[in-house]
Amino acid sequence: MGTKMKNDKLDLIASLFEGETLSNFDICCEDLEFKNMVIQNSSLPTLDIVSKLVDYANENLIWITLALALTNKAAF
């Protein structure tokens, strides 16, 4: 039961995160700092974790990825 609860919470975090950022949670987890934030904050309430992850992604992942995508697209 404990594992099921953890997976359910992670699924909820991923869903809320993706709804807020329109970014893929699994791809963001490839970033070591993002992944560590998920693990280190796992005991916090779900909305608090999502808020921290959204803030981090907006400041460090999403705009950088978008800029790279636009740069690569412009190169074609």
N, CA and C atoms as an extended XYZ file, in Angstrom:
228
Properties=species:S:1:pos:R:3:atomname:S:1:resname:S:1:resid:I:1 pbc="F F F"
N         0.817       -1.196        0.000 N   MET     1
C         0.000        0.000        0.000 CA  MET     1
C         0.857        1.256        0.000 C   MET     1
N         1.975        1.245        0.695 N   GLY     2
C         2.841        2.411        0.749 CA  GLY     2
C         3.373        2.817       -0.610 C   GLY     2
N         3.757        1.828       -1.421 N   THR     3
C         4.261        2.121       -2.766 CA  THR     3
C         3.153        2.691       -3.636 C   THR     3
N         1.953        2.141       -3.535 N   LYS     4
C         0.819        2.635       -4.310 CA  LYS     4
C         0.540        4.089       -3.972 C   LYS     4
N         0.583        4.419       -2.695 N   MET     5
C         0.341        5.794       -2.273 CA  MET     5
C         1.413        6.719       -2.864 C   MET     5
N         2.663        6.290       -2.834 N   LYS     6
C         3.744        7.110       -3.364 CA  LYS     6
C         3.588        7.313       -4.860 C   LYS     6
N         3.240        6.249       -5.580 N   ASN     7
C         3.053        6.369       -7.024 CA  ASN     7
C         1.877        7.263       -7.355 C   ASN     7
N         0.792        7.157       -6.579 N   ASP     8
C        -0.370        8.010       -6.794 CA  ASP     8
C        -0.006        9.481       -6.590 C   ASP     8
N         0.776        9.769       -5.557 N   LYS     9
C         1.168       11.149       -5.284 CA  LYS     9
C         2.075       11.663       -6.399 C   LYS     9
N         3.000       10.840       -6.853 N   LEU    10
C         3.888       11.248       -7.934 CA  LEU    10
C         3.111       11.480       -9.229 C   LEU    10
N         2.142       10.623       -9.504 N   ASP    11
C         1.301       10.810      -10.695 CA  ASP    11
C         0.521       12.119      -10.612 C   ASP    11
N         0.026       12.431       -9.424 N   LEU    12
C        -0.711       13.673       -9.229 CA  LEU    12
C         0.211       14.875       -9.401 C   LEU    12
N         1.406       14.797       -8.823 N   ILE    13
C         2.387       15.873       -8.975 CA  ILE    13
C         2.702       16.082      -10.452 C   ILE    13
N         2.950       15.000      -11.166 N   ALA    14
C         3.275       15.088      -12.593 CA  ALA    14
C         2.122       15.710      -13.376 C   ALA    14
N         0.917       15.284      -13.087 N   SER    15
C        -0.250       15.800      -13.791 CA  SER    15
C        -0.453       17.292      -13.542 C   SER    15
N        -0.368       17.701      -12.286 N   LEU    16
C        -0.525       19.126      -11.949 CA  LEU    16
C         0.595       19.956      -12.574 C   LEU    16
N         1.818       19.443      -12.502 N   PHE    17
C         2.969       20.139      -13.077 CA  PHE    17
C         2.779       20.334      -14.578 C   PHE    17
N         2.405       19.268      -15.273 N   GLU    18
C         2.227       19.350      -16.722 CA  GLU    18
C         1.073       20.277      -17.087 C   GLU    18
N         0.013       20.278      -16.290 N   GLY    19
C        -1.109       21.175      -16.544 CA  GLY    19
C        -0.731       22.633      -16.369 C   GLY    19
N         0.144       22.895      -15.432 N   GLU    20
C         0.554       24.274      -15.147 CA  GLU    20
C         1.603       24.784      -16.132 C   GLU    20
N         2.488       23.904      -16.570 N   THR    21
C         3.618       24.352      -17.398 CA  THR    21
C         3.519       23.937      -18.865 C   THR    21
N         2.643       22.994      -19.160 N   LEU    22
C         2.554       22.391      -20.495 CA  LEU    22
C         3.873       21.729      -20.894 C   LEU    22
N         4.640       21.313      -19.893 N   SER    23
C         5.919       20.635      -20.107 CA  SER    23
C         5.809       19.185      -19.669 C   SER    23
N         6.616       18.338      -20.253 N   ASN    24
C         6.616       16.923      -19.928 CA  ASN    24
C         7.397       16.697      -18.628 C   ASN    24
N         6.707       16.153      -17.631 N   PHE    25
C         7.313       15.919      -16.315 CA  PHE    25
C         8.508       14.976      -16.406 C   PHE    25
N         8.381       13.900      -17.181 N   ASP    26
C         9.462       12.914      -17.294 CA  ASP    26
C        10.718       13.526      -17.911 C   ASP    26
N        10.530       14.387      -18.892 N   ILE    27
C        11.688       15.046      -19.506 CA  ILE    27
C        12.337       16.001      -18.507 C   ILE    27
N        11.533       16.721      -17.751 N   CYS    28
C        12.093       17.615      -16.728 CA  CYS    28
C        12.862       16.821      -15.674 C   CYS    28
N        12.429       15.597      -15.395 N   CYS    29
C        13.121       14.754      -14.410 CA  CYS    29
C        14.497       14.318      -14.892 C   CYS    29
N        14.792       14.514      -16.165 N   GLU    30
C        16.138       14.227      -16.655 CA  GLU    30
C        17.149       15.237      -16.125 C   GLU    30
N        16.657       16.409      -15.706 N   ASP    31
C        17.500       17.408      -15.072 CA  ASP    31
C        17.743       16.974      -13.630 C   ASP    31
N        18.994       16.808      -13.254 N   LEU    32
C        19.344       16.276      -11.935 CA  LEU    32
C        18.796       17.132      -10.792 C   LEU    32
N        18.891       18.442      -10.907 N   GLU    33
C        18.395       19.319       -9.840 CA  GLU    33
C        16.877       19.187       -9.686 C   GLU    33
N        16.160       19.125      -10.792 N   PHE    34
C        14.709       18.954      -10.754 CA  PHE    34
C        14.355       17.633      -10.071 C   PHE    34
N        15.034       16.570      -10.493 N   LYS    35
C        14.787       15.249       -9.918 CA  LYS    35
C        15.076       15.244       -8.416 C   LYS    35
N        16.165       15.874       -8.008 N   ASN    36
C        16.493       15.956       -6.580 CA  ASN    36
C        15.436       16.743       -5.809 C   ASN    36
N        14.877       17.781       -6.430 N   MET    37
C        13.821       18.553       -5.771 CA  MET    37
C        12.587       17.682       -5.527 C   MET    37
N        12.253       16.845       -6.504 N   VAL    38
C        11.113       15.937       -6.335 CA  VAL    38
C        11.359       15.031       -5.132 C   VAL    38
N        12.536       14.456       -5.060 N   ILE    39
C        12.864       13.505       -3.984 CA  ILE    39
C        12.945       14.211       -2.635 C   ILE    39
N        13.669       15.328       -2.576 N   GLN    40
C        13.895       16.012       -1.301 CA  GLN    40
C        12.624       16.631       -0.724 C   GLN    40
N        11.676       16.974       -1.570 N   ASN    41
C        10.453       17.626       -1.099 CA  ASN    41
C         9.257       16.675       -1.043 C   ASN    41
N         9.511       15.386       -1.149 N   SER    42
C         8.424       14.409       -1.242 CA  SER    42
C         7.496       14.379       -0.029 C   SER    42
N         7.962       14.848        1.101 N   SER    43
C         7.115       14.827        2.301 CA  SER    43
C         6.226       16.072        2.412 C   SER    43
N         6.451       17.048        1.566 N   LEU    44
C         5.619       18.256        1.584 CA  LEU    44
C         4.242       17.970        0.993 C   LEU    44
N         3.272       18.840        1.282 N   PRO    45
C         1.972       18.703        0.618 CA  PRO    45
C         2.133       18.812       -0.905 C   PRO    45
N         1.298       18.112       -1.619 N   THR    46
C         1.398       18.017       -3.069 CA  THR    46
C         1.473       19.380       -3.750 C   THR    46
N         0.597       20.294       -3.398 N   LEU    47
C         0.575       21.604       -4.061 CA  LEU    47
C         1.857       22.399       -3.793 C   LEU    47
N         2.461       22.208       -2.626 N   ASP    48
C         3.724       22.884       -2.319 CA  ASP    48
C         4.850       22.357       -3.209 C   ASP    48
N         4.883       21.036       -3.397 N   ILE    49
C         5.903       20.444       -4.267 CA  ILE    49
C         5.719       20.952       -5.692 C   ILE    49
N         4.494       20.921       -6.167 N   VAL    50
C         4.212       21.360       -7.535 CA  VAL    50
C         4.639       22.812       -7.722 C   VAL    50
N         4.332       23.654       -6.762 N   SER    51
C         4.706       25.065       -6.849 CA  SER    51
C         6.215       25.237       -6.966 C   SER    51
N         6.967       24.508       -6.149 N   LYS    52
C         8.434       24.583       -6.198 CA  LYS    52
C         8.961       24.096       -7.543 C   LYS    52
N         8.393       23.001       -8.040 N   LEU    53
C         8.851       22.442       -9.316 CA  LEU    53
C         8.513       23.364      -10.488 C   LEU    53
N         7.331       23.953      -10.449 N   VAL    54
C         6.930       24.895      -11.503 CA  VAL    54
C         7.862       26.097      -11.506 C   VAL    54
N         8.137       26.641      -10.333 N   ASP    55
C         9.041       27.790      -10.242 CA  ASP    55
C        10.420       27.437      -10.791 C   ASP    55
N        10.946       26.285      -10.372 N   TYR    56
C        12.271       25.875      -10.842 CA  TYR    56
C        12.268       25.684      -12.362 C   TYR    56
N        11.268       24.986      -12.857 N   ALA    57
C        11.211       24.718      -14.297 CA  ALA    57
C        11.086       26.007      -15.097 C   ALA    57
N        10.250       26.917      -14.640 N   ASN    58
C        10.088       28.194      -15.349 CA  ASN    58
C        11.383       28.997      -15.376 C   ASN    58
N        12.133       28.948      -14.305 N   GLU    59
C        13.360       29.729      -14.214 CA  GLU    59
C        14.560       29.049      -14.860 C   GLU    59
N        14.552       27.714      -14.919 N   ASN    60
C        15.768       27.012      -15.328 CA  ASN    60
C        15.628       26.056      -16.501 C   ASN    60
N        14.432       25.619      -16.807 N   LEU    61
C        14.292       24.596      -17.835 CA  LEU    61
C        13.474       25.036      -19.042 C   LEU    61
N        12.302       25.561      -18.811 N   ILE    62
C        11.363       25.803      -19.901 CA  ILE    62
C        11.854       26.883      -20.848 C   ILE    62
N        12.270       28.016      -20.355 N   TRP    63
C        12.701       29.089      -21.242 CA  TRP    63
C        13.973       28.725      -21.979 C   TRP    63
N        14.850       27.992      -21.333 N   ILE    64
C        16.088       27.564      -21.996 CA  ILE    64
C        15.753       26.596      -23.125 C   ILE    64
N        14.866       25.650      -22.860 N   THR    65
C        14.459       24.683      -23.875 CA  THR    65
C        13.767       25.380      -25.031 C   THR    65
N        12.888       26.315      -24.724 N   LEU    66
C        12.190       27.055      -25.763 CA  LEU    66
C        13.166       27.863      -26.602 C   LEU    66
N        14.113       28.519      -25.967 N   ALA    67
C        15.104       29.310      -26.701 CA  ALA    67
C        15.944       28.426      -27.616 C   ALA    67
N        16.341       27.266      -27.122 N   LEU    68
C        17.120       26.343      -27.954 CA  LEU    68
C        16.296       25.842      -29.131 C   LEU    68
N        15.041       25.532      -28.889 N   ALA    69
C        14.178       25.052      -29.965 CA  ALA    69
C        13.994       26.125      -31.024 C   ALA    69
N        13.788       27.363      -30.597 N   LEU    70
C        13.622       28.453      -31.554 CA  LEU    70
C        14.914       28.718      -32.325 C   LEU    70
N        16.049       28.628      -31.643 N   THR    71
C        17.331       28.824      -32.279 CA  THR    71
C        17.587       27.748      -33.331 C   THR    71
N        17.315       26.507      -32.967 N   ASN    72
C        17.506       25.403      -33.907 CA  ASN    72
C        16.555       25.504      -35.084 C   ASN    72
N        15.325       25.914      -34.828 N   LYS    73
C        14.342       26.062      -35.891 CA  LYS    73
C        14.747       27.184      -36.842 C   LYS    73
N        15.275       28.253      -36.270 N   ALA    74
C        15.693       29.400      -37.090 CA  ALA    74
C        16.905       29.038      -37.960 C   ALA    74
N        17.676       28.059      -37.514 N   ALA    75
C        18.867       27.677      -38.263 CA  ALA    75
C        18.516       26.916      -39.540 C   ALA    75
N        17.298       26.389      -39.608 N   PHE    76
C        16.921       25.619      -40.793 CA  PHE    76
C        16.488       26.495      -41.895 C   PHE    76
